[in-house]
Amino acid sequence: MLEISRQLARRYLLGRQGLWPGRRWSGKEGAAAAIHALGSVQMDPVALVHRSHDLVLLSRVADYRPNDLDELLYQDRRFFDYGGHLDIYPMEQLPYWRQHMARRRQELEDEGWVDGYRQVIEQVRGELTERGPLFNRDLKGGRHVGSYRGLKDSGVALYFLWLTGESMTHSRKGFERRYDLLSRIAPPSLHWQAEEQAVDEWSETSALERLGLATPVEWAATVRYRRLGPAWSAVERQDGVRRLTDQGQAELIRIAEMPGTYLVPKAAIPLLQDLVREVVPGDWVPSRPGAVPDMVFLSPLDNVLHNRNRTLRLFDFDYLWEIYTPVHKRRYGPYTLPILYGDRLVGRIDLRLNRPKRCLEMNGVWWESAREARGKSFQAAFRRSLEAFMTAHEATEIREQPS
């Protein structure tokens, strides 16, 4: 069984995701390649700097612009967004998620929820068919309901049609969703729905590809989000691991000085062996000058951080996004970005973009090692990275806010 060091495990994870040794993607096509490599990117409306999904791509794609993602989603239709845990997925995954959409409809029917909205759902479906694409505000009237999915029952009905697969996101204004029928958005070749068994098989392999490296428990938790059946027991989880390894889709490895075993895709083994020999895969090497940044400010919802326990084990970095934490309980700040330096997470910075003044406001920075942070080369790297981040956000100055 292959055994690797923790540093190599970090480099492997970061390299799979386009964060080490530098930004190997660029432009619009680079953004598409990054999403495919990540498997999915979580969306979030909070925009204290760029929105989270833009930060994820900005950290990996040289010369990234938010318009690149808008075009990929809403003009080229190469990706779509879906889920209560809102993520961007490659469009070719749609048939697998359509089974989830159908399951969600059945659940809401069984719960009796639909009975209270049946008439307005029919009305909204008709308007969407005749008038679409539509924003919620394009629907006149409607009963006030005060749901977090919409203030009017028509808005809730629109969301229901999206959640259950009759409609998709046509476009957005700001973060406001504009809806249209799935049949008018998705390519005709993807208007089919995968069988349940195919969805469950896909959930196992796609979860591992997305994670890259995970304990069996972490892998099973991600599979749970994608498969249709109930959560696995410990025995069923072991059976799932055995199934992947027996089919030649995965291998178990060890990480030095860490307990247990880790799953990786079978195809990653030659790559890991190259990294053991200190050979960087050719397609990981940035092709453009200046594509290796000094430091990278990661989104609070970055894919590297999706599993807090894994981040703590591999990076010795305990990260919690505090935006929903009561102010008096925060240790840092509401939009604190982890700072990646090479293959280590070395600190965190709380930033806010003052758009009217075109000013990047720095509310605080906290380093894991105060001694390292005092070094001249370290401080110079931080300053260069902060200025590059300012430029990427079209700000003209950086201002340190008083604590």
N, C-alpha and C positions, 0 to 999 in steps of 0.2 A: 504494500500500500504506500502510495506516494506521501511523503511528509514535507511540508513547506514551512518557512518561517512566518511569523506574523507580518513582518515587513513585506515579504513577497505576497502574502494574502492581500494586504492593502493595495499593493501595486496592481495586482491582478484585478481586483474589484474596480479600482479607479480607472485602470486601462480599458476594461470592457466598456466603461461608461464614458470614455472620452475625456477624462480628467488628468490622466498621466500618460506620458511625460509632458503633454501639452495639448492644445486644441488642434486636433487633426482634421476637423471639419471646417468648412467655411460657407457662408452665404446660404441661400434658400435650400439648395440641394443638400448642403451640410446639415441644416436643421432637420430635413427629412431623414437623413441617415442617422442622426442622433436619436430621434424618436424611435426608429426601428431598433437601434441598438439597445435602448433603454426598455423597450417593450410597451411602455406607457409613460405619460407625464401627467402628474396631478395638476389640475387647474384650481385657482383660488382668486376671488375677486379683490382681495386686499392689495392696495397699490401704494404703500408707503414709499416704496421705490418703484422698480418695475414689478409687475405681478409675478407670482411665484413661477409659473410656467415659463415666462420670459427669462427670469433669472436662471432657471435650469439650463435653457438653451444658450443664453449669453455666456455662461461659464464654460461651455463646450464648443461653441461655434464662433470662429473668428468673423467679425463684421456682421454679427447677427442683428436683425431688425425685427421688431414685433410684426411688421407688415409681412415678413416672410412666412410666419406661422399663419396669419390670417389668410394669405393666398393658398397655402397648403390645405387649410381646413375648408375654406368657404368658396374658393374658386376652382382649385384643382380637384377637390373632393378626395384627397389621398388619405385623409384622416377624419375621425369623427370624435365627438365627446359623448360620454355616457356615464351614468351611475350616480347614486347618492354620494359616494366618494368619487367626485367628478374627475375623470381622467380622459386624456386624449389617447386614442388607440389607432393603429393602422386600419384603414378601411377594410382590408381583406379579412380582418377578424370579425366583421359584422355578423356573418352567419352564426358564429358561436355565441355572440352576445344576444342574438335574436331569441335564442332559447331561454335566456335569462329574462328577456323582456316578456315573453309569453308566460313564464312562470310568475312574474310579478303581477301580471294582469289577473291570473287565476287566484293568486293569494288575496288580492284586493276584492275580487268577486266573492270569495269564500268568507272574507271578513265582514261582508255586507257594506263595505265602504262605497262601492260603486252605486248601490241603491240610492244613496242620498244625492248623487251627482249625475244620474243617468240622463236626465233630460238636458242638462247643460252640456254634458259631453257630446250628445248628439248634435246640439246646436253649434258648438264650437267645431266639431268635425266637419259639419256642413260648410261653415264659413271658411275654414282652412282649405277645404276642397275647392270652393268657388273663388275665394279671394286671395289665398295664400301666395307668398309667405306673409306671416303676420307677427307683430309684437303683441304682447298682452294688452298694451294701451290702444291697439287698433280695434279691440272688441268693446263695443259700447254697452253701457248698462252693466248688469251683473249684481248678484247679491253679495254684500260684504260678509266675508268669512274670517278675515284676519289670520289666515294660515301663513306659516313662514314660506310656503310655496306660492303664495299670491294673496293679495288683499281682497280680490273678488273671486267668486266661484268660477268665473270664466278662466281666470288665470290658473287656478288649480286644475281645471279640466285640460288646459293646454299642457300643463306639466304632466298630467296623467297620460296623455296621448304620446308625449315624448318618452316617458318612463317605460311605457308598455310597447313601444316600437312602431306606432303608427306614424309618428312624425320624427324629425331629426332637427338639429340645429342648422338653420339655413345660413345665418350670419349673426353678427353681434354689433351693437352700437355701445361702445364702452364695454360693459360686461353684460348688458341686457340681451337676452336671447331672442332671436327672431326665428319662428318655427315654419316648417313646411313639411309636406308629406314625405315619408321615407321613399316612396315610389318615385318622387321627383328629384331626390337628392342622391341616393345611393346608385352606383352603376347597376344596370339591369342584371349583370352577371352575378351580383351579390344579393339578389332578392330572395334567396332561399334560406332555409333554416336548418342548421345542423341537427342531426339526431342526438338524443341524450347521451348515448354511449360515446359518440364522437366528441361531444363537449367535455365529458369527464376525462377522456384520454388526452384531449388537447389541454385541459386545465393542468394536468400533471407536468407535461413537458414545457408548456409556456411559462408556468410558474418558476421552474428551474432556470429557464433561459433568462427570465427577468431578474431573478436573484443573483445568478452567477455562482454564488457560493453561500451555503446555508446549512444549518443543522437540520436534521429530519423534522424536528418540531417546527422550525421557522418555515421550512418548505411546505409542510402540511397546512400551516396557517394561511399561506398565500394560495395554495390549492383550494382551500375552503371558500375563498372569495370567488373563485372562478368555476368550481364544479357545481353540479345541481343537487347532489345528494347531501345528506346530513354530515355533520362533523365526524371525522374518523375517531375510532377508539385507538388506543396505543397499538393494539395488534394490527388493526387495519392500516395504520400509518407504516408499521414495519413491512406489511405486505406491499404497500405502495412503493417503498424504497426498494424492496427486493424486485418488484416488477420492473422498475426503471433500470436497475443494474443488470438484471437478467436479459432485458431486451437490448442492452448495449447503448442505452440513451444517457446513462449517468455512471459516475464512479464515486466511491467514497475515498476521501483523503484525510490526512491528519494535519493539524497545525501545531508546531512545536510548542511545548509547555502549556498546551490547552487541552482540556479533557474532551472526550468524545470524538466523533467523526463528523465530516462535512460532506455534503453532496455537491458535486460540480457536474456540468454537462460533460459527457464523454469526449466531445470534440475539443474541450478545453485542456485536456491532458497534455498534448504536444506543446501547447502555448505555455502551460505551467512549467514544463520541462525546459523550455527555452529560457524562461525567466530564472529558473534555478541556475542556469549556465550564464546568467547576466546578459542574455540576448533579448533585446527589445523587438517584438514583432514588427515587421516592416510596415504593416498598415496602421500601426499605432504612432509612427513617427510623424510629427507635424511637418507638412510640406511647405509651409509658408514662413518666411522670416518673421520673428516677433510673435509667433504663435505659442511660445512657452512663457506664460505669465509668471511673475514673481510669486504672487499670492492670488488666490481665487476666493471671492466672497460667495459662499453657497446660499442658495435659497433655503429658508427654514423647512421647506417640504421637498428638498432635493432627494433624489432616489437613493443616494448614498446613505441618507439618514433614516430611511423608511423603517428600519428595525433598530430601535434604541439600544437593545441589548447587544446586537452585533456591533454597533458603533462603539459601545463601551468596551467590549472585549478586544476588538481589533485596533481601535484608535486610542484607547484610554481616554475617551471623551464622552462625558455625560451631557447630552443635549436634550433640552425640552423647549419647544416653542412656547413663549410666555404671553402671546397676544391675548389669549383668553384667560390668563391668570390674573386674579385681582391685583391691583397695583401694589398693595401693601405686602403681597407675598412674592413679588418678582425679585429674582436675584440679579437680573440684568435689565433687559428692556423688552418692549413689545414686539420689535421686529429685528431681533438679534440674528445676524448671519454668521454661521461658522466660517472660520478662515482656514483654507487649505494651503499648505506650504509644502510643495513637493508631494510626499506621500503621507504627510502628517496633518492632523487638525491641531493648530497651534493657538487658537484663540477665537474670540467672537467679537463682533462689532454691531452696535445698534445705530442704524442709519434712517434718515427720513429725507425724501426729496421735496424741497420747497419749490414747486414748479413755477409759481408766479415770479419768484426771485431768481430762478435758475440756480439754486444753491443746494448743495448736498450737505445736510446737517449731520454731524457726527455727535451722537448723544453719549457715547461711551465706547471704550474698547477694553477688553479683558484678555490677558494672555495666560496661557497654561504655565509658562515658565517665565517669571519676571526676569531672571538672569539672562536668558536667551534674548528676550525682548529688548534689553538694554544695548545689545550689540549694534555697532554702527551699520554693518551690512544688512542685518535684520531690519533695522529701522528704515534704511534706504529702500529695501525691497517693499516694505509696507507702504511707504510714501508713494513710490512709483505705481503700485497697485491701486491705491486709493485715487490717485490722479487719473489712471486709466478708467476706473469705475465711474468717476465723475464725468469724463468725456463721453463714455458710452451712454450716460443718462442725459447728455446734452446740457449739463450744468456748467457754469463758468467759474464757480468757486466752491471751496470746502470750508465750512465753518464749524468749529468745535463749540458745541453748546455747553453752557455752564451746568454743572451737576446740581 
